[in-house]
Amino acid sequence: MKIIRLSTYRVAPRWMFLKMETDAGISGWGEPIVEGRARTVEAAVHELSEYLIGKDPARINDLWQVLYRGGFYRGGAILMSAIAGIDQALWDIKGKVLGVPVYQLLGGLVRDRMKTYSWVGGDRPADIIAGIRKLTAAGFDTFKLNGTEEMALIDTPRAVDAAVAKVAEIYGAFGNSISYGVDFHGRVSAPMAGVLLRELEPFRPLFVEEPVLPEQAEYYPRLAAKTSILLAAGERMYSRPEFKRVLADGGIAILQPDLSHAGGISECYKIAAMAEAYDVALAPHCPLGPIALAACLQVDFVSRNAVLQEQSMGIHYNNHAEPLDYVLNKADFHIDNGFIAPLPLPGLGVEVDEERVIAASRVAEDWRNPLWRHADGSVAEW
């Protein structure tokens, strides 16, 4: 069997799908994307295709090493996201050829169902209580929200109070009947992170995500030493060497690699094992589409330390499309009381509605994240 073609489809709301075809008539799907830089990743995928056309898709390990090491310069968001989507498609083909889900190829199930959570509140946290009430009625009991709006390098007590008030409102309305993570989204500087963590402690969030930017990862152990709140990070780390340093330094309790950014299933399966060796939990990042979610679940179901799975059904980014719009086997993605069962189909377990994908790709717009500025005109972290 040989790879004969790679086709990419940019689709709403902000995703890109990859179809990898073989001369045996078996195709695999992947989701290589950097949100807001889809065309750049698309170019990288097609540039890397010269290493793939004519090759045996069964040799996933060798192809991955060629893609990673063959160009001398390596790593980073663009190249690792391109490799991630290609890797997902290769695993999808292998599972289909052998007639089993990918999790069977990785050793089999370590759990019977996987806990998921939902987003509430949007980019600028609002209508949080109503959003949680709606989702609890649907069976969810775990949520995530953005913790702040713009926050200056050194901000005022008023800004701190505004951020804390939103979390206090959740605790006041629901107590410990639900769990919620608070995402600082890299919007908070190291000086302000310590202040916010201290103020949030009485309201017992499940975790704080990206307490500071990954460029400031040396602060993770320092911040962890000052708070009882668990710290989470990893969505903007792209390879084992990056995660190795964070794990060795300590401070992070929950690791969040993204299966569409950090080298795909091959790399994230190894990152999950590294995290387990340090007694660090796994909660893959996935505000993306159905193929990315399916890839995450394959790793979740073979990783003992997997505790939560992000999923994007109903997320605030989803203008003009939802994940299951592009899926034919929608019932397999049913979430029951916050849990999802192992996907039963061979490969990644997602049957892509190719006709819908092609049609959507003809009218897809280029998504860009907002550009925020502080009151003084300087650029703020979004």
N, C-alpha and C positions, 0 to 999 in steps of 0.2 A: 504494500500500500504506500502511495506517495501523496504528498500535499501538492495540489495543483492550483489553488487560488485562495486569496484572502480578499474579502470584501468588507468595507466598513460603512456603517449607516449612522449618521448623527440624527438623533430624534429628540423630540420634546420629552420632558422639560429641559434637561441639560445633560443627556446621556449619549453614549456612543456604543453601538454593538458591532461585534466582529464575527463574521461567518468564515470559517476555515473549511474548504472543501477538499476531498480526496478523490483519487481516481477509482476508488471502490464504491463511490456514491454515498459514503458516510460523511456527514458534516458535523463540525463542532462549533459552539458559540462561546464568545467571551465578551467581557465588558471593559475595554481599555479606555480610561477617561481621566482627565483632570478637569474638574468642574471649572468652566470658564476658559479652558484652553483646549477644547476638543479638537480643533483643527491642527494644533501643534502635535498632539498625541497621534492623531490620524496620520500625519506625515511620518512620524517615527515608526508607526506600525508598518507602513508600506515600505519604508527604507529598510527595516529589518526583514522584510519578506524575502529578500534575496538569499538569506540564510536558511529559508524554510521551503521554498518551492523545490519540488523534486525530492524532498527528504522524507524519511519514514516517521510518521507522527507518533509512533509507539516509543521512540527514543526521547522521551520527555526530558530526562535528566541531562542528556548530552545537548539537546537543542537549547535548553535553558542556559547551560554554561556557555554555549556559543554566543547566544544573544547578550549575555551579561559581560563576558570577557573578550569577545571577539573584536570589539571596537576600540579597545584600549581605554577610552574614557567611559566611565560607568556611573551608575547610581543616579539619584535625583528623581524628582517627581515625574518628568516626562518619560525618560527611558524606562524607569521601573514600572510605570503605569502601562506603557506599551507592552512590555514583557508580561505584565500581569494578565492582560486580556488574552494574549497569545497562549500563555500557560493554561488559562481556564479552558480555552478551546481545545487544546491538546488533551487535557484530562477528560473533557466531554467526549471526544472521539474515542479515547481508550475505553471508557466505561461503556459506550455504545457498542464497540466492537466485541467486548467481553460479556455484554449483556447484564452489567451490574452497576449500581450507583458507585460514585467515586469513593464514598465512605467505606465501601466494602474493600476497595483496593488499598485503602490506608489502614486496614486492620479490623474494620468492623465497628459497630456501635458501642459507645461507652455510656450512652444514655438513651432513653426512650422518647424523650421530647425535650425541646429547647426553649428556654425562657426568652421572650422578646420584650422590647419596650417601645413606646411611642413618644414622639415629640409633641410639645405643646408650647404655645406662646409666640412663635415666630422669631424673626431677627431681633426685633425690639419687644421684649417680653410684654405681652398684653393678653387680656381675656384668658388668663391661665386657669382660673378656677372653673370657668365654664367649659374650657377644653378638657380638663381632667374629669369633670363630671360626665361629659359625653363619652369619654373613653372608658371610664370605669363601668358605665352601663353596658359597654361592649365587652367587658370582661378583663380589661387591662388593670394592673395594679402597680405598674412601674413606668416611670416617665422620665423625660429629660427636657430641660429648658435652658435657654441662654441666660446667663447670670447677670449680665449688665448690658447697657448700651455702650456708647463711647466712654472710655475712661482714660483720663490724662495720666502721664507718668507719675505725677503727684496730684491727686485729686482731692476734692473737698469732702468734709464730713457729710455734706448734703448728698453728694453722689453715692457715697457708701450707704447712707441711710436708705436711699431710693432702691438700691440693689437688694439690700437686706429685707426691706419691707415686702417685696414680692415673695421671697421665700418664707417669711414669717406668715404671710397670708395663707400660703399652702399648708403650713404646719397647723395654723389655727383652724383651718377648715377641715383637714383630714387627719391630723395627728399622725399616728404611726400605722394607720390603716392602708396607706400606700407608701411606695418608695419613689424617690426621685433623685436624679443626678443633676448637678448644676454645671453647665458648660461655660467656663470663662472665655473660651474661644480664642485664646491668645490676645484678648483685648486688655488684659490686666498686666501691669508692670510688676516686676519683682517686689518693689517697695509696697505697692498697694495690695498684692496678693496676700501677704501676711495679715494685713489689716482685715481684709474681707473674710479670710478663713476664720479668724478669731471671732468675728461678729456673727458668722453663719453657724458656728458650732451648736448653739442651743436648739437649732431647728433640725438638726440631725439629717442632713442630706446623705444619700447613699454614697455619693462620691462627688468630687469636683474635678472636672475634665479640663485639660490644658490650663492648669493654674497659671503658668507662664508659657511663652512661646517655646517650642523645642530648641530654638537657638540658645535659650537660657536654661537648658536642662540641668546645669550644675546647681540650680536652685531647688530642684525637686527634693533631694534629701534634706536640705535646710528647712524647706517649708514643711515637709512631713514631720520633722522633729518638733515643730511648733503647734501641730494641730492633731486632733483625733479624727478628723475627716479623712477618708481614703482619697488618695490622689490617683487620677487616671490620665493617660496620655498615649500617643502613638499614631494618630491619624496622619501626621505630617513627618513620619519616619518611614524610610523606604527599603531598608535592607537589614540583614542580620548584624552587620557591623555597627549600625546606628543603635539598634536595640540592645546590642551587647553592652555598650557603654552605659546606657540607662539602667539596665539590670544590675550591672556590676556596682554602680554608684549607689543604688537603692533609692527609696523614696516613693516609687510608683507601686501601687498595690494592684492596679488593674491596667493591663496592657491592651491597646486598641489598634492593632494593625489593620489596614484597609486592604482587602483582598483584590481590589482593583488598582491599588497604588504600590503596594509593597511586594511586587514580584509574583503575585498570584498564589495559587494553592501550594505550589512547590516550596516557595519561600516562607509563606505564613504558617504552614504545617511545622516547619523547623523553628520558626519564631515562637510558636505556641509551646513547643517542647522545651525551648530555652527558658521561657517564662515559668513553666512548671518546675524546672529545676531550682528556681529561685523562690518557689511558693508564691508566685504572682499569678493573679487571675487573668483570664482572657475574655475580652468583650469586643469582637471585631467591629470596626467602624463601617457603617453602610447606609448613608443617606442617598442611595443610588437605586439602580433598576433591578429587575428580577434576576438577571444573570449573575450580577454581583452578589445578590442575596443568596442565590442558590450555591455559589462558590463558598460563601461564608459558612453556610450550614454544613457543607461537606466537612469542613475543618472542625466546626463546633461539635459535630457528632462523633468525632474520634479524639477529642481533646478533653481530658478529665478536668482541666482547669477552666474550661469555658463556662462562664456564669450568666452572660447576657448577650443577646443579639439585637443590635439596632436594625430597624427596618423602616422604610420610608413611605408606607401607605398613609396617605393623608398629610404628609409633611408640607410645610408652608412653601417649599420650592416647587411643588408639583402643579404648575400651571399648564393646562392643555393636555396633561397625560398623567396617569397613575401606573405604578409598576405592572399590575395585572392586566392593563390594557394590551400589553404585548405578549401575553401568555395564553396558550390554548388550554393547558391543564390547570386552570385556576383553582380547582378544588384541592389540589395537592398543597397549595399555599395557605390553606385555611388556618387561621389562628384561633385556638380554642382556649378561652380564659388566659390569654397571654402566652400560650405555648404553641409551638409548631412541631409537627411530627416530621420524621425523616422523609425526604422526598423519595418516592418509590421508583421513579423511572430511571433507566440506565443513564450513565454519564452524570452531568450536573443535576439532572432531574427536572429541567425546565424545557417544555415544548414551546418553542418560540413561534409566534404568529408572524411568519415571514412576510406575508402579504401586507399586514398592518405595518410592520417595520419599514418596508420599502415605501409604502405610501406616506408614512410620517416623515421619512427622511427627505422627501421632495419639498417639504414646506417647513423644515426645522429652522428655527432662528438661533443665532449665536447667543448663548446665555453668558452674562457677565455678572459677577457679584457686585453689590453696591460699592461705591467709593465714598467713604465717610471722611469727614473733616471735623477737627475740634473747633471750638469757638474762635480760636485765634487764626484759623485758616490752615493749620498744619494737618497733614494726612493722619487719620486715625486708623487703627486696626479694625477690620470688619470681622 
